[in-house]
Amino acid sequence: MLDRVLSIGAIDVRLTQRFDPPASAALASYPKPSVLGLLRQQAGMTVVELCVDVSLIALLSLSALVTAHNYLEWGRVRTAAKQVAGAFQQARQYAIANGATYAVTLTANSVTVACLTGCPPSAPTEPLTPIAGGATSSVPGSAITFNSMGAATPGTVTLTYPGATAWQVRVTAAGRVQACSPTCP
């Protein structure tokens, strides 16, 4: 019995062949197994195998591209929702700090914060700012206002972007601002 061990990377292959020693000198040239011969039995790929491999790589690449595109669209509408929520929170902070009433006014693609009543001479305001990422918002019936105690007129704004899940920004009567997808509880 003849045993040979071939190491390929981390894999050991044991080659075993039944080998009886020759009885005479004429059989001394009995062929011995060639390790390289065993490895060379199949070298390369067929055209069909190559086409299948290329097709699988193309399919996986396309799937990754679609996923990345959807993630970018989701990120745009999320950024827009965070921007609108930030405008509501800023208006609430201004109202409490200045003892005045502040309003957040939305159009389909912009947001602004302004002081309405009880405004000190140096009352801060935020100019008309486009909503980030080209997202559009649903416009509530009237501006959402915050009084000097931080309480608000409740309302919900829905932000959308083509191909992405909508986000909502909700303001409660207590002045709590919450951004969530797809809808706030």
N, C-alpha and C positions, 0 to 999 in steps of 0.2 A: 504494500500500500504506500503510495507516495502522496504526501501532503505539502502544499505550498500555500503561503499566505501572501496576498497582495493587498497593500495598503493604498487606498485612494482617499485622501483627505482624512476624515474622521471615520471612514468605513473600512473595515477589514473584510476581505473576501477570501474564503478558504476554498482552494481548488483541490479537489480530491480525485485521483484517478487510480483505478486498479492497475497495478503495474507488476507483472511477474518478471523477475530478472531473466535475461536470455540464457538458454541452455548451452549455446555455443557461440563462438566468435562471429558467425555469420549473422546472428541476430543482435549483435552488439550495436548495430545502427538503428535499432528500434526507435521510431519517432517519439520524442518526448513532448509533452504539452508546452505550447508557447503562450505565455501570459499576454504578450502583446498581440498575438494572433487572436486570442479570445476577445480582446478589447476592440480589435479592428473589424470585427464581423459586421458591425453597423456603424458607419461614420457618416455624419451629415443628416440632412433632412430632405424629405421629398417636397415637391412643389405644393402638393395638397396640404401637408403639415404646415408649411410656411404660410400659405394663404389663410388657414385656420388661425394661426397665431397672430397674424397681422389683423385679421377681422376681430379677434378678441381684444387686442390692444386698442383698436379704433372704437369699439363699443364701450370699453371702460373709459377711454378719454372723453367720449361724448357724454357719458353719464356724469363724469366729474365736471365737465363744462356746464351742463345744465344745473347741477347742484350749486356751483359757484355763482352762476347768474341769479338763481333764486335767492341765494344768501345775500347778494349785493342789493337786490330789490328790497328784501326784508329789512336790511340795514338802513336803507334810505327812508322808508316809512317810519321805522323805529326812531331814527334821528329827528325826523319832523315831529313825532309825538313828544319826544323829550324836549324839543325846543318850545312847543306850545305849553307843555306842563311847566317849563321853566318860566315862561312869561306869566302864567297864572301865579306861580309862587313868588315871583318878583313883585307883582302887583299887590299881593297880600302883605309882603314885607314892607313895601312903601306905605301902604295904608296904615299899618300898625305903627311904623316909625314916625310918620308925619301926622297922625291923628286925622286923616282925611279919607275920602272915598275915592277909590281908584277903579278904573274900568279896563277890561281887556276886550278889544274889538278885533274880530276876525273877519277877513274876507276869504274868498276861495283859496287864495295863495299868499296871504300876508297876515301879520299879527302886529298889534300896537298896544302899548300900555300908556294910559293918560290919567291925570288927576281930574276928578269931576267936581267935588265940593270940598270946602274946608282946606283948600290948598294953600300952603305957605308960599311966600314969594319964590323960594328956591326949590320948589317941589320937583323932584326928579320925574322924568318921563322916558319912555322908550319909543324911538321913532318907528314908523312903519317899516317892518322888516319882512322880506320874503321868507316863506316857509322853506326850510332846507330840503334839498334833494328833489325839488319839483313836485312834491306831494301836494295834494289838494285837501282842503278841510270842508266839512259841512259847517255851515254858518248857523249858529243858534239864532233864535228869534230876536234876541236883544243882547247887548254886551253883558258879559259876566262882570259883576261889580263886587268889590271887597270894601267893607266898612272899617272904621278905625279899630274895631275889636277883632278883625280878621275873619268875621263871618262873611259869607258870600251868597249871591243869588245862584242857586244850584243850576248846573247845566252839563251837557255832554257834547264833546266835539269828536267827530269821527274823521280820521285822516286816512287817505287812500293813496296808493301809487299803483299804476298799471302793472298787473301781474303779481302783486304782493298782497299778503293778508292785511286787512285793515287794522288800524289801532284806534283805540278810544282814549280820550283824556276826559276824566270826569271830575267835576268840582262839586263837593257836597255843601250843604247849607252851613256847616261848621267851618268851611274854608279848606277842607282837606283836598289835596290834588292827587289824582292817581292816574297813571298811564298804564294801559294794559292791552293785550292782544288776545283774541280778536275783539272781545267785549269785556267790559268791567263787570264784576259780580254785583 
